[in-house]
Amino acid sequence: PYTTLFRSSIVNYIYMQEEKRKIILSALARTIKRLRNNKSQRLLGDEYDIPFSVISDIEREVKDPQLTTIFKFASAFNLSISQFMIEFEKELPEKFSVNDD
């Protein structure tokens, strides 16, 4: 009984973390799409040394980007990293937290 309860708790934890990851990736995708306006993924990538495939994967919510890529996006949109994160936070649900509540 104890091991079953423990296993169930772990499965629930992993599921919740994956759901939160999906929310984060979705918010990032919306942020980048919004900030790049009508500029194509290819043009943005060429100008700021971000592979087109990486931009596409992020916007399709299938890639979790490296921190250096986030810095490149901030630069591409003429934002500091903190300003970029504020823009990103606007796309997250209200009171979103990665911690279990």
Rosetta blueprint (number, residue, H / E / L):
1 P L
2 Y H
3 T H
4 T H
5 L H
6 F H
7 R H
8 S H
9 S H
10 I H
11 V H
12 N H
13 Y H
14 I H
15 Y H
16 M H
17 Q H
18 E H
19 E H
20 K H
21 R H
22 K H
23 I H
24 I H
25 L H
26 S H
27 A H
28 L H
29 A H
30 R H
31 T H
32 I H
33 K H
34 R H
35 L H
36 R H
37 N L
38 N L
39 K L
40 S L
41 Q H
42 R H
43 L H
44 L H
45 G H
46 D H
47 E H
48 Y H
49 D L
50 I L
51 P L
52 F H
53 S H
54 V H
55 I H
56 S H
57 D H
58 I H
59 E H
60 R L
61 E L
62 V L
63 K L
64 D L
65 P L
66 Q L
67 L H
68 T H
69 T H
70 I H
71 F H
72 K H
73 F H
74 A H
75 S H
76 A H
77 F L
78 N L
79 L L
80 S L
81 I H
82 S H
83 Q H
84 F H
85 M H
86 I H
87 E H
88 F H
89 E H
90 K L
91 E L
92 L L
93 P L
94 E L
95 K L
96 F L
97 S L
98 V L
99 N L
100 D L
101 D L
